[in-house]
Amino acid sequence: MSCLLTHGREEVCKESVGGLQGVYFINYESGSFTKTVTGDNLGELSSLSGSTVYYYELKGTSNYNETVNSSRENGTTYFSQEATLNLKKLTNAMTTQLKVLAYGRPQMILWTNNGDALLAGEDHGCDLTAGTISTGAALGDLYGYSITMTGEEKLPAAFISGSTTTSPFAGMAVGDQPTIVAS
């Protein structure tokens, strides 16, 4: 891999919006994804065949941040992936799933309001590192869950090829798409 820059970047148009519209969890599977890589780029995810994904719809205050951690002294670089998800309404079924999320290390597909879909935890999975189950104090407070999922990966989160605002898997051939489970 070369450490020399190969592209520049001009000022982009102001057509983007922030936020997440949904997250898909995948029980940790090593090597179940196919990436299309050309040249020196990071590649895009082009297949999730055989995977089952569990969809959580999000509205409002959920977010995703990826932090570059690089050490000149140690000669290392890795990417910290962190999603803070706010899930409305307490239920016994969701509390059970929260426990499973805490025990496991799922991979996540974060679907943005721009229609991009990103795979976090591709090689190592993600951990539930913080969370609250809250009834709130005032009538307008969150009655639900706030969880933080984190991953640490060698490469940034992969984009899913052809994702749109109406489907994160739109660019995949029918046989390459996952089975989606929504509650």
N, C-alpha and C positions, 0 to 999 in steps of 0.2 A: 504494500500500500504506500502510495506517495503522500508526503506531507506538504506538497506544494499546492497552492491555490490554483484552481482551473476555471473559475467563473467570478464575475463581478455581479453587482446588483444595482439596478436603478430604483428610483423612488416608485413605489407601487400605488395603485389606485386605492381610494378610500371606500371600498365596497364590502369589506369584511365586517362581521359581527362576532362578539364573544359569546361564550357559554356553551353548555352541553345540552343536547336534547335527549340523550340516552346513553346507557352503558350496557355492554354485553359481557357477561362473565363466562369463561370457559374453564372447566375443571382442568387443572394443569396437565398438558400433554406435550411431551418433548418431540419436536420434529414433525408436528402434524400440519405445518404450514408450508406453502410454496411461495417463494419470492422470485420476482422477475428482476434481475439485476443486469444493467448494461453499463459497461465501462467501469468507472470508479464511483458510481453513485451508490447510495444505500440500498436501493431496491424498493419495490412496492410489493405488498402481499397480494397474490393473485389467486390463491386457492385456500380454502378452509374445509375441504371435503372430508367427510367423516366426523366433523366436530359438531357437538351440540352446544349451543349458546343460550344463555339465560338472560332475557332482556329486562332491564329496569328503566322505565321512563322517568325522565328528570324534567323539572321545570324550575327556573329561577336561579337559585344561588349555588348550584354545584359547579365545580371548576376543576381544571387540570393544569398542572405546571410541570415542566421538565427542566432540571437544573444540570448544567455541565460542571463536573468536578474534575479538575485537571491539576496535576502536581508535577512541576518541572523537576523538583528534587527527586521524586520517586519514578518519574517517567511513566506515569499512569493517567488515564482518563476514563471516566465512566459517567453514566447519565442516571440521575435520580428522577424517577417518575412518581408524581404524587397527584392523586385525585381525591378531592373532598366532595363527598356525595351527601346530599340532604334528601332523605326519603320520608315522605309524609305519612302519617297515620301509623300508630302502633297496632300490631296484630301478633297473635301467637305464631302464626306461620312465618312472618317476617323475622321475628325474634329468633326463631329456630334457624332460619337461613343466615342470620347475622352470626350465630354461633358457628355454623359451618364455614362461613367466610373467614372467621377468626382462626379456625383450626387448619384451614387449607392454605393453598397458595395459588389461587386462580390467575389466569391471564385475563386481561381486560381489553375490550374494544371500546374506545371512547368516541362517540359520535357527536360531532360538533354542530352548532347551529349553522355553520357554513357548508355543511355537507361532507366535511372530511371525516374519515374514520381512521383512528390510530390504534395500533396494537401495542399495549404496554405489558411488560413482564414476559416478553416472547421467550427468552431462554431460561429465566429463573423464576418466573411467576411473580405475583404481588402478594404482599402481606397486609392484613388489616392491622394497622399500627396504632390507631386511636379510634375511639368511638363513644358516643353517648346515646342513651335511650332516654328521651325527655318528654315530660308532660307539659313543660312550660309553666309560666306563672300567670300570665294574662290570657284573655280569650284569644288574642291574635298571635300568640307564641306558637312555635313549632311543637306539635304533638307527633313525635316521630323519632327518626334516627338521623344522626350525623356521623358519618364514618370517614376515616382517612385510609386510603389504600396506597401503599408505596411499593415501588420496584426499583431495583438497581440493575442496570444492563450495560453491556459493553458498547452498544450502539443506541442511538435515539430510537424512539418508537417508530415503527414502520407504518407508512400510509397504506391504506387498502386501495388497490387500483380501481378507479372508476366509481368511487362512492359519491353519493348525491344527497341533497337535503331530504329526499323521500326514501332512500334506501342506502345503508352503508355498504351493501353487498351488490349494488347494481352493476358493477363492472365485471362481476364473476360469471362464468358460464354456469348454467343451472346445476350441473353435476359437481361443481366446485364450491357451491354455497353450503353453509352450515345448516343444520336443523335448528330452528329458532323456537324456544319455549318462552312464552310470556304468561304471567299469571292472570 
